[in-house]
Amino acid sequence: MHWIEKVDCYLEKEHFWKQGIGGYILNAMVATVFTSFFGGSLYEIAISFLCCIPTTYVVKYFEQKWLNTFVVYVLGSMVCAVLAQGCVYLGGVDIADKINMGNIMLLIS
C-alpha cells in the first residue's frame, strides 16, 4: 500500500470518529476542561457537559445542511446560551458565564 493511501485511510477513520459518538465525547471534554479552566465548580462542569451535547448536535446538523458557517455558529451559540440561562432560571447555578465560556470554546476550536 502506497503511503498516500495509508494517509487517506487514516483520515477517513479520523473523520468517522469525529462524526460519530467520539465527536460528542471530544466536544464534551473540551467544554468541561474550559469550564474548569475559567474557575467553574464541579456542578458547573457537569452542567457544561450536559449543555455541550445539544450544542454539538445543532452545529453538526446545520453543517450538513450547507448553511453559511457564520449562521451555523450563531445558532450553536444561541443554543448554548439558552441552555445555560435556563439552568440559571431554574436555579441550578447563580451565573451562566463559566458554562457559556466552556461551551463557546467548542465553536472557536
C-alpha positions in Angstrom: 0.0 0.0 0.0 1.3 3.4 -1.0 1.9 5.9 1.8 -0.7 8.3 0.3 -3.3 5.5 0.5 -2.3 4.9 4.2 -2.8 8.6 5.0 -6.1 8.7 3.1 -7.3 5.6 5.1 -6.2 7.2 8.4 -8.0 10.5 7.6 -11.2 8.6 6.8 -11.0 6.8 10.1 -10.4 10.0 11.9 -13.3 11.7 10.1 -15.6 8.9 11.1 -14.5 9.1 14.7 -15.2 12.8 14.8 -18.6 12.5 13.2 -19.9 9.7 15.5 -20.2 9.5 19.2 -16.5 10.3 19.5 -17.1 13.8 18.3 -19.6 14.3 21.1 -17.2 12.9 23.7 -14.4 15.1 22.5 -16.5 18.2 22.5 -17.8 17.4 25.9 -14.3 17.0 27.2 -13.3 20.4 25.6 -16.3 22.1 27.2 -15.6 20.7 30.6 -11.9 21.5 30.5 -12.5 25.1 29.6 -15.3 25.4 32.1 -12.9 24.3 34.8 -10.1 26.5 33.4 -12.4 29.5 33.9 -13.0 28.6 37.5 -16.2 26.6 37.3 -17.2 24.3 40.2 -17.9 20.6 39.7 -21.6 21.3 39.4 -21.0 23.9 36.6 -18.7 21.5 34.9 -21.4 18.8 34.9 -23.9 21.3 33.5 -21.5 22.4 30.8 -21.1 18.7 29.9 -24.8 18.4 29.5 -25.2 21.7 27.6 -22.5 20.7 25.2 -24.4 17.7 23.7 -27.3 19.7 22.2 -24.9 22.4 21.1 -22.7 19.9 19.3 -25.8 18.3 17.7 -27.1 21.6 16.4 -23.7 22.5 14.9 -23.3 19.2 13.2 -26.8 19.1 11.9 -26.7 22.5 10.3 -23.2 21.9 8.9 -24.7 19.1 6.9 -27.3 21.5 5.5 -24.6 23.6 3.9 -25.5 26.7 5.7 -23.1 29.6 5.9 -20.6 28.9 8.7 -21.4 32.1 10.4 -25.0 31.2 10.7 -24.2 27.7 12.0 -22.0 29.2 14.8 -24.6 31.8 15.7 -27.2 29.0 16.0 -24.8 26.9 18.1 -24.0 29.8 20.4 -27.7 30.6 20.7 -28.5 27.1 21.8 -25.6 27.2 24.3 -26.7 30.5 25.8 -30.4 29.4 26.1 -29.4 26.2 27.8 -27.1 27.9 30.3 -29.6 30.7 31.0 -32.2 28.1 31.5 -30.1 26.5 34.2 -29.8 29.9 35.9 -33.5 30.4 35.6 -34.3 27.0 37.1 -31.9 27.8 40.0 -29.1 25.3 39.1 -26.3 27.9 39.1 -26.0 31.6 40.1 -24.4 32.8 36.9 -24.0 31.2 33.4 -20.7 32.8 32.4 -18.4 29.9 33.1 -20.8 27.4 31.4 -21.1 29.7 28.4 -17.3 30.1 28.2 -16.7 26.4 28.2 -19.3 25.7 25.5 -18.3 28.7 23.4 -14.8 27.2 23.1 -16.4 24.4 21.1 -17.4 26.8 18.4 -14.0 28.5 18.1 -11.9 25.3 18.3 
